[in-house]
């Protein structure tokens, strides 16, 4: 990752929460600890942030604390071909009239393009997913209520009595920060609280995860593997990772990147 992009991510992170640790920045930028410490020192000298023990803080701390995790705009550029292929296979599971939930994320966002030809009932907490489907498809769109988190482009509500409880879905499609034998992992408690409510409203949970997600970890578990019906991933998945999923009775679908690219070029 280029230095300018790392600096943008770091500055965005310190604006989203009071203090960001070196470890968190390493995870966000996928860079070494030494590189992050140099970046913090540079930005400190430039008076763009304040260096503190073990991390950095904003010179003008935020009044409204955001979510942990990498910004949507950055995630959108990572593993894009794999995400498109995975999303295409996900939409193949959808039929006209199906009530579905699509959780906010950069992999699930790629579902909007093949969904343009469908007529599903879509509930989402993603502002960009809702906006794109509204403008470019005949799907029925329902949005959750709550606060819009700009960096992740999602809408979250901490309340139990929101519209989420009134929508039933045949399937929920979602991504995650990490996937391991412990289950789906995420980085922020508020995100987990909101996503667990959505999961409860769906018969089946379909996880869209490129193969890099099997090598990532977080401190918080969203749900256990037994709740997952299907995982759609790419051919970078290792044999032991596939066996781990299948041992839990999870259907594994391998998305063909080349086939997705051919479909995209034809469209």
N, C-alpha and C positions, 0 to 999 in steps of 0.2 A: 504494500500500500504506500502511495506517495506521501511525503511529509505533509503537504498541504491538506490532504484528505485526513490524515491522522489528527492534525491540529484542529480541523473542523469538528471531528468527532469528539475530541477531548473537550473542546470549548462548549460544545452542545451538551455533553454529559454533565459538566460542572454547573450548567445553567438549569439542569433538570433536578438536581438534588444538592443538598448542602455541601457534602464532601464526597469525592469520588476517589477510591483507592487505586494504587498502582495496579493491583491485581485485576480490578474491574476494567481498567483501561487496556490492559494486556488482552483481556478477553474481547473487548469491544473492537479493537483494532487488529487483533491477531498478530501482534508484534511482540518483540522480546521486552523483558523488563528493563534492560539497559536502554533500549530505544525510547521507551516511554519516559524514563527518568530524564533523558536528554531533552525530550519534547517538553516536559514540564518545566525544566530549567529555562529553556528558550522562551516559553510563553510567560514565565514568571518575570524574566528580564524585560520582556515587551509589555509588561503590566497588563496582560490579558487574563491572568488568573493569579492566584496566590498559592505558592508551594507550601504544603504542610507536611508534617511527619507521616510518611506512608501514602501520600497522595496529593490532592490539590483541591482547592475550593474556589468558588467564584469571588471576584472582587465585589460584585453586587449580588449577594445571595438571592435566590429566587423566593418570591412570596408564595408561589404555588409549586409544590414539589411534583415532578413528573414521574414517569415510570422508569424502572431499571431496564437496560437492554439497548441494543444498537438501534439507531434511527431507521425508519422505514426507507428513507432515501438511500441509505448506505446498503442495507440488506438487499434492496431491489437490484443492485448491480452484481451481486454474488451468485455464482452457479446458475446464471439465468437460463441457459439451455436445458439444464436438468429440471429446473422448476417448470418450464413450459411443457416439457414432456410429461412430468408428473401430473400437472394440472389437466392436461388433455385426457389422460387415463381416468382421472377423477370424474370428469364430466361424462365420460362414457358410461358411468354408473347411474347417471341421472336420466329420467324419462319425463316427458311432458306431463305436467300436473303434479310432479313430486314436490312435497314440502321439504325444503332442505335448509340447513343452517350453514353459513360459511363464515368461519371466524376470521378476524383480521390478521393479515400477514402477507409477506411478499410472495410466497408460493401459492397460497390460496387466491391472491389477487390475479394470478395468471389464469385462473379459471374463467375470468370474465370474457375472454376472447372466444373460446369454444362455446360458452353458454349463450352467446348471442343468437344462436340458432334454436335455442330451447324456449319453453314456456313453463318454467317452474315457479313455485312460490318460494322466494328466497328471503330468509331472515339473516341479517348480518349486523355486526357491530363495527364494520369497516366503512368509513366515509368514502374512500376512493372506490371500493367495490360497489357500493350502492350507487354512487354517481355514474360510474361507467355503465352499469347495467341499465340504469334509468334512461341514459341517453342512447344506448346502442343495442337494446334488446326489448323483447316483449314480455320478459319475466315480470312477475309481480314482486315488488320490493317492499320489505318492512325493515325499519331501522330500530335498533334498541335506543333507549333514552339514556342520557347521562352527560358526562363531561367528555369533550373531544380532547384527546391527548395528541398534540400536533406532531411530535417527533415520531410516534408510532402510527399515526393516522387511524386511531381506533376510538370508539365511544364506550366508556365504561360507567356503570352505575353501582354504587355501594349498597343500594337499597334492594330489599327483597320484593317489594311490591311494584316492580317495573314490568314492562310489557313482555319481557322474556318468558315469564311464567304462563303466558297465554298462547304460546306458539308451540305446536307439536311438529316434530320433524322426523321424516323417515330416516334421514342420515344427517350427521354433522360432519363437515369437512374442516380440518384444522391442521395447522403446523405446530411446531414447538421449538424451543431453544435446544433441547437435547432429548435423546431417546436411549434408554439403557434397560438393563434387567430390572431396574427399580420402577420403571415406567416413563411417562412423559414428564419432562422437566421444563420449568419456566423460572424467570428471574425475579418476578415482582409479586408480592402477596395480593395486591389489588387485582392484578391481571388473573391470578389463579382463582380468586373469589368469583370474579365475573365469568370466567370460562367454565368453572364447575357448574354454575347455574345453567349455562347453555348445554353442556353435556347431558345434564339431567333431562332435558327436553327432547332428546333424540333416541330413537331405537338403536341406531348403529353409529359408532364413532369411526370415522375414516381419517387416518393420519397421513398427511402429505409431508414427507421428510426426505430431502436429498441425503445421500449416503454420508455426507460430512456430519450430519446430526448425530450419528451413532458414536462419534468420537468427541462429542461435546457434553459437558456436565453443568449442572446448576445446583444451587443449594436447596431448591424447593421442588417438590414432586406435585404435579398437577393431578395425575391419576395413575393407577396401576395398570400393568399390561393387560390384565384380564378384562378391563373395560373396553379395550380396543378390538374392533371387528376386523379391520383391514389396514394395512400399511402400504402406501404406494411410494416407491423409492426408485433410484436409478441403479444401473448395473455396477456401480462402485461398491455396493453392499458386500461385505465379506461373508463367507460361508457360516462362520460362527454367529454372526449377527442375524442372519436369516434363520438359522436353526433355533436361536433364542426365541424369535417371534413365533415360529411354527410350533415350538414346544408348548406355547401358551394358547394354541388354537387360533392364532391370528393368520388370516389370509395375506400373503405377500404378493403384490403386483409390481413387476419390474417394468418401468417405463423406458421405451426405446427413444433415445434422444434423436437419432437419425430420422426415425419415422415422424416424430413431431416436427422436425425441421422441414421435412418434405411437405407435410400437411400445411405448415405455415406459409411455405413458398407458393403452394397452389392457391391458398386463400388470398 
